[in-house]
Amino acid sequence: MTPRSGQSREAPAYRIDAARTDFIRTWRVSRALPSAGKLEGLAYPLAPLDLTERIFTGHFCDLHKDLFNCAPDDVFVYMACRIVCPEAMKLDICLGYDGPVKLWVDGQEKFHDPNGTNPATIDSVAIRHEASAGIHEVMIALGSNHGKAWGLFLRLKRPDVPNTAHCLVYPAVPTRLSLGGEQGCSARVQGDSVFLSNGYLAAEIPLRMATIRSIRNKITNQTFALNGDQTGFAAAVDGGETVAWSAGADAPGDFSAQTAEGPDAASVVFTARAGTLSIAVSYEIRREHFWLERRLAVEGGAHRLDFDRLVYGRLDVSGSHARILELGKFDCPRLLT
């Protein structure tokens, strides 16, 4: 496929050499365009589009802070990327989305869901495509659903190629339990970060992010950087205006931080405000635990809050490959009211 005029010839293309690609983060994105409803009548754009390259920091291509910050109006955007197939192959185009969506490959419509809605889930559909060798264009139109949509996930899989994982496996229970259990807990401010630690691990939490930057495993003496960790929410106040708030590297803020420590536990609480709402992000580490507990608390006083979206954390470890853990089996999120 040869890009038409008005579309970048230098935009990076994703080469498909393995059983699946990473999540696609580099896109060419249009401006917010007037509503096309549920996209039923939207055809592949024949006229050149004004697309701007955009690199998203996480697996989820998040548009809600800018292009989709439009409620109660409705808009849609085009998103395009290129893929390189070194040979003819079967592909599953794995898409997750939370608004009306339509997808084309090389100008041919392959998928349309007029009723896409929250939440976006990874690989919610797998669109089968027979790809020839060469460069191909994937074009997506995503509707904002009157400001309720946030964005999408996209990656590609080869269904007929085995997905072999190469990894290091550590014991579930460290053999040096006595060493870790004998040490107490601490919460110390050093430079621009708070460090929570016990005998097993130490976590760095920057004061302006209120999210985790890195974890050091004291048993294996390894440090893991967490890219793009975030927490946040979107909630309608008294059934009216929606307040969206997030914390992380992409949304640094002015937080008040208070630490506490003792022999059995250490903690830090970050507090902030969003309009009439009081927000607290707290972390606690206990002497006998191999993990860190995070809590997000939102207090609206006399106001009623209807939560539309909750992000309680994201894990993206440098140098790792994604492994999908089924929600409710490998973690235990709790919503307390």
URFENRA-V439420 format. One record per backbone hydrogen bond with DSSP energy under -0.5 kcal/mol. NH is the residue of the N-H (numbers start at 1). CO is the residue of the C=O. Records with the same first field share a line. If there is no record, write none. Layout:
NH: CO / CO
This chain:
3: 1
7: 4
14: 82
15: 13
16: 84
17: 15
21: 156
24: 154
27: 25 / 54
28: 80
29: 27 / 52
30: 78
33: 76
35: 74
39: 36
42: 39
43: 41
51: 6 / 49
52: 29
54: 27
56: 25 / 54
61: 152
62: 60
63: 61 / 150
64: 150
66: 63
68: 63
69: 66
70: 68
73: 70
76: 33
77: 142
79: 140
80: 28
81: 138
82: 12
83: 136
84: 14
85: 83 / 134
86: 16 / 84
89: 131
91: 129
92: 157
93: 91 / 127
94: 92 / 155
95: 93 / 125
96: 153
98: 151
101: 113
102: 141
103: 111
104: 139
105: 108
106: 137
108: 105
109: 107
110: 103
111: 103
113: 101
116: 113
124: 121
125: 95
127: 93 / 125
128: 126
129: 91
131: 89 / 129
134: 85
136: 83
138: 81
139: 104 / 137
140: 79
141: 102
142: 77
143: 100
144: 75
148: 144 / 145
149: 144
152: 61
153: 96
155: 94
157: 92
158: 19
159: 157
161: 158
164: 162
167: 165
170: 168
174: 172
180: 176
181: 177
182: 178
183: 179 / 180
185: 262
186: 197
188: 195
190: 188 / 193
193: 190
194: 205
195: 188
196: 194 / 203
197: 186
198: 201
199: 180
202: 216
203: 196
204: 214
205: 194 / 203
206: 211
207: 192
209: 206
210: 206
213: 204
214: 204
215: 224
216: 202
217: 215 / 222
218: 200 / 216
219: 200
221: 217
222: 217
224: 215
226: 213
227: 225 / 316
228: 226
231: 247
232: 311
233: 245
234: 309
235: 243
236: 306
237: 241
238: 236 / 304
240: 237
243: 235
244: 242
245: 233
247: 231
248: 251
249: 229
251: 248
252: 249
253: 208
255: 253
256: 271
258: 269
260: 267
262: 265
266: 285
267: 260
268: 283
269: 258
270: 281
271: 256
272: 279
274: 277
277: 274
278: 299
279: 272
280: 297
281: 270
282: 280 / 295
283: 268
284: 293
285: 266
287: 264
289: 286
293: 284
295: 282
297: 280 / 295
299: 278
300: 298
303: 300
306: 236
307: 305
308: 234
309: 234
311: 232
312: 310
316: 314
318: 225
320: 317
326: 324
329: 326
330: 326
336: 334
